């Protein structure tokens, strides 16, 4: 009975809600479907543009940093390949990228081994070293597996004609880079790969600013910061476990684990800034504007950056001073003709990735 009364009361309240009084224009269902399809295409095009922009920037950085990435290197080709299915998503992919069911090149990075080999947008990748490519996943994995300096025959189909080109990848840092469709301003590295949000790509006004972000995340990986944090957390876990044993289970906190996991977080971020600028300089990119970029982030989106990008970063003031000092240090080395290698503490070996 009570439930019935509640339902009737809720229905009455909803019926009494104010409603619009104008007769708004409404399109047909076909028009709505067409607009929805158009918006999906716009979203995919934006993601493709951002992915290509980041790939172009990253290609230069990862080649320049190959010597300090040590063993964390791979062969770089510089080609973007995709294939499309027959479902709605696949049809959107076909319209936007111009790809079909077979692995098709939708972009080639300028100056890359793929461009030097003569590979062009629209080429269908039929075979790599005689092995047939049935889909884009197989094509990407096979192309990524070619050793640097090795020359491999690639069979492509262009304008209905099959032809063969010779592809020789160049050496570069191996960490894969992806662009997420999130609009928050963020970027992160996990020791194996790098991810940047579309919000961050949009915030970076120039390719040099985008390079700053990517180089910073590269530095996290090559300096093994994630491994160090995991090692610190493991030590804290042992301390928590020991206390739990000593107190016969009365201690159930994880304060040591959490504290150890955050140990040296700001120092790791400062080191990523430092090494990242060296990567920029080795790639021949300008570094003078680095402090201005990070300052602009802090000023324009203080709350967003605090919670999403730099909650564990040094304070804005100390970070800017350190960046400016690093710029001066690098420029002094360039003027003196010295190697562009980060300074390390006495008794330390760097970079860890090269060991």
Rosetta blueprint (number, residue, H / E / L):
1 X L
2 X H
3 X H
4 X H
5 X H
6 X H
7 X H
8 X H
9 X H
10 X H
11 X H
12 X H
13 X H
14 X H
15 X H
16 X L
17 X L
18 X L
19 X L
20 X L
21 X L
22 X L
23 X L
24 X L
25 X L
26 X L
27 X L
28 X L
29 X H
30 X H
31 X H
32 X H
33 X H
34 X H
35 X H
36 X H
37 X H
38 X H
39 X H
40 X H
41 X H
42 X H
43 X H
44 X H
45 X H
46 X H
47 X H
48 X H
49 X H
50 X H
51 X H
52 X H
53 X H
54 X H
55 X H
56 X H
57 X H
58 X H
59 X H
60 X H
61 X H
62 X H
63 X H
64 X H
65 X L
66 X L
67 X L
68 X L
69 X L
70 X L
71 X L
72 X L
73 X E
74 X E
75 X E
76 X E
77 X L
78 X L
79 X E
80 X E
81 X E
82 X E
83 X L
84 X L
85 X L
86 X L
87 X L
88 X H
89 X H
90 X H
91 X H
92 X H
93 X H
94 X H
95 X H
96 X H
97 X H
98 X L
99 X L
100 X L
101 X L
102 X L
103 X L
104 X E
105 X E
106 X E
107 X E
108 X E
109 X L
110 X L
111 X L
112 X L
113 X H
114 X H
115 X H
116 X H
117 X H
118 X L
119 X L
120 X L
121 X L
122 X L
123 X L
124 X E
125 X E
126 X E
127 X E
128 X E
129 X L
130 X L
131 X E
132 X E
133 X L
134 X L
135 X L
136 X H
137 X H
138 X H
139 X H
140 X H
141 X H
142 X H
143 X H
144 X H
145 X L
146 X L
147 X L
148 X L
149 X L
150 X L
151 X E
152 X E
153 X E
154 X E
155 X E
156 X E
157 X E
158 X E
159 X L
160 X L
161 X E
162 X E
163 X E
164 X E
165 X E
166 X E
167 X E
168 X E
169 X L
170 X E
171 X E
172 X E
173 X E
174 X L
175 X L
176 X E
177 X E
178 X E
179 X E
180 X E
181 X L
182 X L
183 X L
184 X L
185 X L
186 X L
187 X E
188 X E
189 X E
190 X L
191 X L
192 X L
193 X E
194 X E
195 X E
196 X E
197 X E
198 X H
199 X H
200 X H
201 X H
202 X H
203 X H
204 X L
205 X L
206 X L
207 X H
208 X H
209 X H
210 X H
211 X H
212 X H
213 X H
214 X H
215 X H
216 X H
217 X H
218 X H
219 X H
220 X H
221 X H
222 X H
223 X L
224 X L
225 X H
226 X H
227 X H
228 X H
229 X H
230 X H
231 X H
232 X H
233 X H
234 X H
235 X H
236 X H
237 X H
238 X H
239 X H
240 X H
241 X H
242 X H
243 X H
244 X H
245 X H
246 X H
247 X L
248 X L
249 X L
250 X L
251 X L
252 X L
253 X L
254 X L
255 X H
256 X H
257 X H
258 X H
259 X H
260 X H
261 X H
262 X L
263 X L
264 X L
265 X H
266 X H
267 X H
268 X H
269 X H
270 X H
271 X H
272 X H
273 X H
274 X H
275 X H
276 X H
277 X H
278 X H
279 X H
280 X H
281 X H
282 X H
283 X L
284 X L
285 X L
286 X L
287 X L
288 X L
289 X L
290 X H
291 X H
292 X H
293 X H
294 X H
295 X H
296 X H
297 X H
298 X H
299 X H
300 X H
301 X L
302 X H
303 X H
304 X H
305 X H
306 X H
307 X H
308 X H
309 X L
310 X L
311 X L
312 X L
313 X L
314 X L
315 X L
316 X H
317 X H
318 X H
319 X H
320 X H
321 X H
322 X H
323 X H
324 X H
325 X H
326 X H
327 X H
328 X H
329 X H
330 X H
331 X H
332 X H
333 X H
334 X H
335 X H
336 X H
337 X L
338 X L
339 X L
340 X L
341 X L
342 X L
343 X L
344 X L
345 X L
346 X L
347 X L
348 X L
349 X L
350 X L
351 X L
352 X H
353 X H
354 X H
355 X L
